[in-house]
Amino acid sequence: MLRMFKFFGKGNSQNEEYQFWQNGNHPIELWSAEVIKQKIIYLHNNPVKQGMVANPEDYLYSSANPFSELKVLDL
């Protein structure tokens, strides 16, 4: 994982070596329970989309485990 942070840090002149967060800010208003649910699912699926894990709850630093049993997030 450190190798990935170093790779993305090379392309940003504001970093000396590593980059963890992507550049830019795109705030989204969380105005309903449905929008909040959508954003939580999106965040949990990021490691899966990157091919780091097979399931969101498999990612070591994920909050997906506590949410996996909540019916509100079942699709």
Secondary structure as GFF3:
##gff-version 3
##sequence-region A 1 75
A	DSSP	alpha_helix	2	10	.	.	.	ID=ss1
A	DSSP	alpha_helix	33	49	.	.	.	ID=ss2
A	DSSP	three_ten_helix	56	58	.	.	.	ID=ss3
A	DSSP	alpha_helix	64	67	.	.	.	ID=ss4
A	DSSP	three_ten_helix	71	73	.	.	.	ID=ss5
###
